[in-house]
Amino acid sequence: MSFTQEFNLLLKARYPIIYVTTIEEDRLEYTVRNCIKKNGNRGIYIWDFVEGYINNPNNNGIAKRNPLQALEFIEKITPDTPAIFLLKDFNRFLNDVSISRKLKNLIRILKTQPKTIIIVAPDVSIPNEFIDTITILEFQLPQLNEIKQELNRLINSLNQKIDNNVFETLVNSCQGLSLERIRRVLSKIIALNKTLDTRAIELILKEKRQIIYQTQILEFCLSENTITDIGGLKNLKNWLTQRSKSFSNRAKNYGLPAPRGLLLIGIQGTGKSLTAKAIANDWQLPLLKLDFGRLFGGIVGESEMKIRQMIQIAETLAPCILWIDEIDKTFGQINSRSDSGTTSRVLGTFITWLSEKTAPVFVVSTANNFDVLPVELIRKGRFDEIFFVGLPLEEERKLIFSVHLSKLRPDSWQNFNINILSQESKNFSGAEIQQSIIEGMHIAFNENREFTTNDIRKGLKEIIPISKMNFEEIESLQNWALSGRFRIASTL
């Protein structure tokens, strides 16, 4: 049910007090006025602490800096006059004994009269004594239709034509911003570029980064990595390519559900984190990184509040990619934490959200240790698929060497003997292969010459791969993956 539908229903049912959470006071007022026009005329009275009642010439300035008088004014309006009283930031006064008592007395009157009080606040702050009498209603950020209307209005005012694909990308990019922020950033784009095109997307993403930075819970990551930067992992890359357009309007009109997420389990240094970054870049979606450690605060109830805030931010900025690196470390600390069950409750909230979320938030989680992951996390319904990312095979090692060398020496990388390097790097991870190239470059640099295949071979001999340091653990993990429990990211 939309905000407008639910709001109209509450008015018809004569709910005395509606508590609306929003930072968009002007947009809420506009929406409320539209609801009133479509469903019978009602008077609307708007109050704030500094100006008092401001929208009616006969009442301007009444109850200025006096919240108690603001409630007394409601009582004075004739009983048979349908009216809405929009009180801004009134939640700040609910703990005052005179205000709370007056409001309780007023509620009894409002139940018999066509009057409704709307308390407008950026967040929920209601004393326990009003839990049964105040109804909370969330005023969501602009939906796709509103964003499209705003973009069309701007495009028409500029007498411009814009490609449909660019228009759709801009609309999706603006999701998660308030209407005021959208107007502000679009004005900045027009002032800078004189037009709306794909260059606008970067400025819109900067605006989103500002929102995320203010929360200190999520990190907005920029990535230049693409799927082609990943050597090997053909099965995983094919799976991702098939879903690259799943967040488009065409997919939505087709009836295709948005993909839920991906769990990547495997050995360290095999490209799991790189994959998360590449997905965001290839799908042209913002990448949010969640550090579970930031969620655990010292104040009672703070951690639970932060996980809910994280979910709200992610859904607000949807469609987006939510990246959780090494999620096994967080789950492995459940039994070791003496926090009266806070960790369990936070993770329980997160797992429930994974299962029930409807917002287009694609969750990419990585894990090195499968044993500590609870069954309820890995069962179907939390993630679309679970892939095992193992040590690269010989053909994959060739691709990894090619990717790194072509970036370092784009004009001469084909002079390196990739076949020999891939053969001598057996049981090396992708990260270790990259480090061997760097080791070879150091050797040649100190001798004032260009590095060669032999320098990289020396680098390989200098590195002790993790497969040798944790041989039994790695072998057990590889054998377990080949048992058929999960999909293999590589083509065997």
N, C-alpha and C positions, 0 to 999 in steps of 0.2 A: 504494500500500500504506500502510495506516495505521500509526501508531507501534506500537500494540499488536500488530498482525500481524507487523511487522518485528522487534519485540523478541522475540516468542515464537519466531520463526524462528531468530534468533541464539542464543537459549538452547538450542534443540534441536540446533543445529549445534555447540554447545560453543565458541562464541567466547570466548576467555579474558577480554578486557577490552573493555567497551563504554563509550564516552565520550559522555555525554548532555549536550547544551547546553540550558540552561533557567534561568530565574530563579524558576521555580515549584517549589521543592524539595518542599513538602508535597503538591502535586498530583501530582508525579512519584512520590513514595513511595506515594500512594494507588493510582495506576495500576499500579505494579509489584506491589503486594500483590494487586490484583485479578487480574493475569495469573498470579500464582503459584497462587491459589485455583482458577482455571479449568483449569490445566494441571499439576496434581500439586503436592503440597506441597513447598515448599523452605523452609529456614530463611532468614531475612533479618536481616542484621547491618548496622546503620547507624553510621557513624563521622563525627565532625568533630573538628577540631584542638583545640577548647577542652574538649569534654566527653568525648572518646574514644568508645568503643562505648556506646550509650545505651538500646537497646531490649530488652535481656535482663538480668533481675535478676542473673544469675550472672556477667555480663560487664561490668556498668556501670562506667564509668571506666577500663577497660583501654585502654592506648595514648593516654591523655590527653596532649596536646601532644607526641606522639611518633609521627610518621608511619611511621618504620621499624618500630616495634613493631606498628603497625596491620597491616603486611604479614606480620610474623612470626606474628601471631594467625591469619591466614588459613591459614597453613601448618600450624598446630597442630590445626585442625579435622579430624576423622577423614576419611580419603579417600573413603569411601563415603557421606558425608552430603551430599545436594544442598543447596547454599547460595548465596545471593547476598549480596555485600558492597558496600554502597552507601557510597562514600567521597566526602564533600562537599569541594569545593575542593581536591581532591588534585592537580590539575594544577599548583598552585603549587610542588609539591615534586619534580616530575619532572626538574628540571635538577640536583638534588642527586646527586652521584656514588654515594653509598651507597644512596639510594632507587632510582635507575635500575638499578643493578646487582642489587639485591634483587628488583626487579620483573621483570627479565629472567630471573632464576633461577626465579622463581615461575611465570612463563608456561609454562615447560616442564612443570611439575607440573600446572597447571590444565588443560592439554590432555588429560590422562588422567583427570581427576576432574570430577564434576558440580558444579563451582564456577565462578562468574562474578563478576568485579569490575566494578562500575559506578562510573565517575568522573563526578561531577556538577559542572558548571561553567557560568557564564553565557556564556562564549565559548570558542572553540577556541584552545588554546595547548598544542601538542604538540611536543616535540623531534623532530628528524628521525630519531633512532635508533628511535623507536617508530611511525613511519608505517606499517610493514607489520604491526604486531602489535595496534594499537589501532583499533577500528572506531568511527567517529563516527555518532551517531544524534541527529537533531534532535527535541526534544520541542516540538511546535507549541503555540501558544496555543489556548485552548478553541475547538472548532468549534461549528457551529450547534446541534447536538443537546445539547451540554453547556450552552451558554448558555440554551437553552430549558428544560432541566431546572432550572437555577438560578432562572430567572425564575418558573417554575411553582411551585417550592418556596416562594419568597417570597410569591407571590400567594396560595397556599393558606394560608400562615401568617397572612396578613392578612385572610383570608376575603373577598377581593375578587373582582370580576369585571372583566375588561378586554376591550375591543373587539379583535377579531382583527387588524384593520389596525394598531392601536396596538401590539399585542403584536409583530407582525412588524417594525414600525419600530424598536421597542426592541431586539429581537434583532439586527437588522442594525447598529444603532448601537453595540452592545456588542462587535461583532467587532473584534479587534485589541487587546483588553484582557485582561490576565491574570485568572484567576478571583478572585484576591484584590482586584484593582482593581475588578472588577465588583461584588463584595460590598460593598466600601467605598463606592463611588459610589451604589449602590442604597440603602444604609443612610442616606447623606446625603440622598438624594431623599425617602425615607420620613420622615425627621426634619423636613425642610423643608416638604413638601407633604402629608404624611399619606396619600399615595396614589401610584400609578403611572399617569401619563398622558403626553401629549405634552410637558408641561413638563420631563419627565425628560431629553429628548433634549439640551437645551442643557447640562445638567450633565455628561452623558456626553461631549459634545464638548469640554468644558473639560478633562476628564480626558485625552482624547486630545491636546489641545494641550500639556498638560504633558509628555507623552512626547516629542512632536516638538521642543519647546523644548530639552529636554535633549540632543538630538543635534546641534543647530546646523547641520544640513544642509538640512532642509526647513523651510518656513514654513507655519504653519497660518493660512489666510486666512478671515476672516469676510466674508460678502457679503450685502447686502440687495437686490442687483439681481436682477431677474427677466427672463424672456424678453420680457415686455411693455415693458420699459425699452429694448429694442433697436428702433430705428426702421428699418423696411425689413427686408432680408435674409430675404424670405419663404421662399425655397427652403431655406435653412439652418434657419430656425425650424421649418418643417414636418418636416424630417429629424430634428431633435432631439426634437420632440413625439412622433414615432412611436416613439422609443426611451426615452422618459421612464420607462417601467415595466419596462425590460429587466433590471433588477437584482432584481426581486421574486421571491419564491418561486413565484408563479404562472407567471412566465416560465421559471423553471428547470424546473418540473414539465412545462411545455409542450415542453421540449427546446430552447428558444431560447438560443443562445450569447450570453453577455454581450458588448456592444459593446466594441471594442478601443480606439478613439480617433479623433481628428479632427485634421487639419492645416489650419490657416487661413493662407492666403498672401494678401498684399495690401498696400495702401497704408497708411501710418501714419495713425492717428487715425480708422480706419473701423469701430472697434467689435470688434476681434478679442479684446482682453483682456477687454472687457466681456462678451463672449459666454461666455468661460471661467467668469467669476464667476456669470453667470446660470444656466449649466448646473448648477453645484453647488447653487445655491439651489432651482431648480425640481425637481431630482431628489432633493433632501434628502440629499445626500451631502457628507462633509467635503471641503474643497478644500485640497490641498497644493500649494505653489508651490516649484518647484525652480530654484535659481540655480546653473547649472553652474560659475560662478566659485568657489563654496564647495567644490567637489569637488577642486580642484587644490591639494594640499598640498605642502610643501617636502620632506618626508621621502620617501625612495624607497619606493614601494609604497603610500604613504598614499592617493593619489588612487584607485587601484584598489580599495582597501579601502572607501573612502567611497562609491563608486558601488554596490558590493555592499550596503553598509549602507543606502543610500538605497532600493534595490530591496526589501530585506527589510522596511524600515519601511512602504513603500507597500503591499506585499502583506499585511503584518500588519494594517494599518488598512483594508484592502479590505472592502466596496466603497467606493471613493473616486474623486475626480477629481484627477489629477496634472497641474498646469498648468506648462508650460515656455514662458516668454515670450521671444520673439525668439531662437529656437533657431538662426537663421542666423548670429548673431554668434559663437556658439561654434564652429560648423563652419567659419566663415570664418577662424578663427585656427589651424587645424590646421597649415597650411604655415608660418605665421609663428612658431610656438612652437619653441624649441630645447630640448625637454625629453626627448630620446631616445625619442620615440614615445609618451610617457605620454598625451597628449591623444588620439591615435589609438586607443590601447588602451581608454581610458575610454569614448570614443564608440562603439567597436566593441562593447564589453560592453552598452552601452545599446541599440544597434540590435538586437543579438541578443535581448535581453530583450523588446523590442517585438514581435519576431516569435514568440517561444516562450512568452510569459507566458500562464498559465492563470488567474491570480488576477483577480478583477473590478476591475481598475484601469483607468479610462477616462482615457487620456492626451490632453490638449488642448495642442497645440503651435502657436505663432504664429510667422510669419516675414514680414519685409518684402522681403528679397532672395532671390529664388528661385534665382539663378544659382549660389550657393555651396553649395546643398543637394546632397549626394551622391545618386546614383541609388538606392543601396541603402536610403536613408531613405524615398524617396517611392514606391517600388514597392509593389504590393498585398501585403497581409499585415502591414505595419507599422501602418497606419491603416485604418479602415473606409472613410474617404472624405477627399478633399482638396477644400476649397472655396476659390475665389478671392473675396476681399472687396474690391470696387472702390469708387470714389467713388459716393456715393448719387445715384440718379436723382431726378427732380423729385418724384414721388409719395413717395419715401422721405424726401426732405428735408422734405416737409410733416409726415410722421410724426415725424421727429426734432425739428423745432420744437415740435410738439404735445406730445411727451413732456417736453421740458425746460421749456416754459412752464407746462404743467399742474402740474409740481412746484413751480415758483416762485410761480405765481399760480393756485392751484386754483379760485378763484371767478371769476376774470376773464380767464383765458387765451384764451377764445374771442373776446375783443374785439380780439385781434391779427390782422392780415391775413396769414394763413399763406400764401396764394397768392402775394402779392407777395414775401414773404421767400424762399420756395422758388425763385421765378424768379430773384431777384437773387443767390442763393447757388450758382449753377451752378459745378460743379467744386470745391466746398467739401467737406471731409471732415466727419464727424460731430463730431469734436473741435473743428474750426474753427467750426462752426455754434454749438456750445455757447459758445465763447469770444466770438463776436459778440454773443450775448445778454448776456454778462457786461459786455462793453464798453458796450453800450447802457444797462445798469443803472448803470454808473459815471457816464455822461454825465448821466442824469436825477437820480441821487443828489446830485451836486455842485450841481445847480440846485434841490434841495429839492422834487422833484415825482416823480410816478409815471412809470416808463418806458413808452414807446409803441413802435409799429411803426417809426416814423421813427428812433427812437434805435437800434434794432437795425440798421436799414439803414445808419446812420452807422457802426455797429460793423463791419458787413460791409466797408465801404470802407476801414476802418483796417487790416484784416487782409490780409496777402499770403498766399494759400493755397499749400500745397506744390505744387499742380498748376502754378503759375506759376513757382515757384523751380526746379523740376526737370521742366520741361515735357516734354522729350524722353524722359526716363526713365519718367515716369508714362504718357505716351501709348504708349510701347513696351510697358509692362507691361499696360496695358488691352487693347491689340491682341493681345498674346500670350495673354491669358486668354480672349479671345473666339475663339481658334483652335480651341477644343473639347477641349483637353488635360485640363482639370479642370472640375468643376462650378462654376457661378456661384451665389453665395449669394443674389443678388437675382433677382427676376423681371423679365426684360427686356420 
